[in-house]
Amino acid sequence: LINYKLTKIKNYTSSTIKISSIKILYNLSLIAAPITISRIINVVLQMINAILIPQRLIVAGFSKSEAIASFGRITGMTLPIIFLPFIVTSALVINIIPNISEHVALKKFRFIKENISLCIRITLFVSIPLTLIFVFFSNNIAMFFYGDATIGKYIGIMGYATIFLSLQHTMSGILHGLGKEVAATINYAIGMSFQLMSTYFLVSKPSFGVNGFFIGFIISTTLICIMHFITINRVIKININLNNYIFKPLISGFISIFIMVTTYRFLHSINLKNLITISSTLFSGGITYLIILFIIKGIPPYIIKKLMFK
């Protein structure tokens, strides 16, 4: 509020329409309250999971130490790797919220559609190959960072949610930019309730165990992503070109995975250091992915312009 006052005094003339401080505070509260509630729900659910997962694993037949160890592997080792795409989606979210809000205020619906489509495309552009890496190289990643094959199993399972997790984060930012903070919060609460129920009812069953949490995680993430997309589409219709958005990155991703597997096996066979092997493997996969995308015209034009005119 103080910053707004100073900015108005510095940049605007006396002809500027005056808005009362109470009105500004009220408008800010309408935006901030749902976002704050969403964060509170997230913190509360994390706390409940921290209590619930070990307890339900003990009910399933795990010893206390095994239950705590499994919980630590999930939250302290697996999830930080699965959340890696947030490096890109967080940058998108930070930029897209004010951008879309401005276009909404100016009723520039064509630009809104273009920005939303671009953000979704970039998110898929990054999350699809990462998903494939998590699935096909889960054990290698786990052994490189932690020396624990069990974590590799966890990464391999939770990796399937990477695309939906990334899209969920990006589309949450889009909804905030469209002024649909309440809808985004409701969608998140509904989705996370499924994860909580899965943790309570499935984790305690010996036939599921820790896999019950993975099932809930994947279902809740997918559900939130779908609800976010439906909500966005109700506000403004967006066109998703499946060929450019999904199929081309998938084709490029699978080819790059083949190159990565071949590279890794070759370098491993000549007994190079693990760091060099992993780094070279990732580099070869990344370059292959970009080259194939460029050949089949799967790189978003915005990115090409950025690279050419940087």
Residue pairs with C-beta under 8 A, 6 or more apart in sequence:
1 21
1 24
1 25
1 28
4 24
5 21
8 16
31 176
31 179
31 181
33 181
34 181
34 182
34 184
34 185
35 176
35 181
35 185
37 185
38 181
38 184
38 185
38 188
38 189
41 185
41 188
41 189
41 192
42 188
42 192
45 192
45 195
45 196
48 196
49 75
49 195
49 196
49 199
49 213
50 71
50 75
52 196
52 199
52 200
52 203
53 67
53 70
53 71
53 74
53 199
53 203
53 210
53 213
54 64
54 67
54 68
54 70
54 71
55 67
56 199
56 200
56 203
56 204
56 212
57 66
57 67
57 70
57 71
57 203
57 204
57 209
57 210
58 64
58 67
59 204
60 203
60 204
60 205
60 206
60 208
60 209
61 206
62 70
62 209
70 210
73 148
73 150
73 151
73 154
74 154
74 210
74 213
77 145
77 146
77 148
77 151
77 154
78 151
78 154
78 155
78 158
79 158
81 134
81 141
81 145
81 155
82 134
82 155
82 158
82 159
82 161
82 162
82 165
83 165
84 130
85 123
85 126
85 127
85 130
85 162
85 165
85 166
85 169
86 166
86 169
88 122
88 123
88 126
88 166
89 123
89 126
89 166
89 169
89 170
89 173
90 169
92 119
92 122
92 123
92 170
92 173
93 169
93 170
93 172
93 173
93 176
94 173
96 115
96 119
96 170
96 173
96 174
96 177
97 173
97 176
97 177
98 177
99 115
99 177
100 112
100 115
100 116
100 174
100 177
100 178
101 177
101 178
101 179
103 109
103 111
103 112
103 115
104 112
104 177
104 178
104 179
109 236
112 178
112 236
113 236
113 237
113 238
113 239
116 174
116 232
116 236
116 238
117 238
117 239
117 240
118 300
118 302
119 170
119 173
119 174
120 167
120 170
120 171
120 238
120 240
120 245
121 244
121 245
121 300
122 300
122 302
122 303
123 166
123 167
123 170
124 163
124 166
124 167
124 245
124 246
124 249
125 249
125 293
125 299
125 300
125 303
126 166
127 162
127 163
127 165
127 166
127 167
128 163
128 246
128 249
128 250
128 253
129 249
129 252
129 253
129 256
129 285
129 286
129 289
130 162
131 159
131 160
131 162
131 163
131 253
132 253
132 254
132 256
132 257
133 141
133 159
133 257
133 260
133 282
133 285
134 141
134 155
134 156
134 158
134 159
134 162
135 156
135 159
135 160
136 257
136 260
136 261
137 260
137 264
137 281
138 152
138 153
138 154
138 155
138 156
138 159
139 149
139 152
139 153
139 156
140 152
140 264
140 278
141 152
141 155
142 148
142 149
142 150
142 151
142 152
142 153
142 154
142 155
143 149
143 152
144 274
144 278
145 151
154 210
154 214
157 211
157 214
157 218
158 214
158 217
158 218
160 218
161 217
161 218
161 221
161 222
164 218
164 221
164 222
164 224
164 225
165 221
165 225
167 225
167 228
167 229
168 221
168 224
168 225
168 228
171 225
171 228
171 229
171 232
172 184
172 188
172 228
174 228
174 232
175 181
175 183
175 184
175 228
175 231
175 232
176 184
178 232
178 235
178 236
180 231
180 232
180 235
183 231
184 228
184 231
187 224
187 227
187 228
187 231
188 224
190 223
190 224
190 227
191 220
191 221
191 223
191 224
191 227
192 220
192 224
193 220
194 216
194 219
194 220
194 223
195 213
195 216
195 217
195 219
195 220
196 216
197 216
198 212
198 213
198 215
198 216
198 217
198 219
198 220
199 212
199 213
199 216
201 212
202 208
202 211
202 212
202 213
202 215
202 216
203 209
203 210
203 212
203 213
204 212
205 212
208 215
232 238
244 298
248 293
248 296
248 297
248 298
249 293
249 298
251 292
251 296
251 298
252 288
252 289
252 292
252 293
252 296
252 298
253 289
255 288
255 289
255 292
256 284
256 285
256 286
256 288
256 289
256 292
257 285
259 284
259 285
259 288
260 281
260 282
260 284
260 285
260 288
263 280
263 281
263 284
263 285
264 277
264 278
264 281
267 276
267 277
267 280
267 281
268 277
272 280
290 299
292 298
293 299
